[in-house]
Amino acid sequence: MIFKVYYQESINQVPVREKTKVLYIEGESVRDVRTKIADRGFNVEFVQAVKGAYLEYEQQNEDYKVLEI
């Protein structure tokens, strides 16, 4: 399943909408995704499962790339 992760680049950064970044990652669950990116030092705001029509919509975005870990 594909998950959309909203994050700040630094664990010390306060979440601000204008500085929030997004990455897509494949995983089995939210916990699995958080475990995979735990060593990167991100301040993870939210992890959301992406499927169906929402996934198709996201795939049309030019910035759509699935991170493989």
Phi, psi and omega in degrees: 000147179265136178238144176256124184247123175262129186208164169254149185292335182239141178297336181273353182280134176284135180298119176230129186307318183293339181255000181289134178248164182229141170221156179248136182217145178267136180197174181271330182203173177298319179298318178300316180296314179299323178294319181295327183256006183300325184278359183271351177076024179277150170264094185282123178273314188202142175237126186231131175290137180240121180207167176066222183296327179296319177295317178300319178297314181296325181293338178283343179289136181293339180271003183287114175215132180270122178285128180253118180238000000 
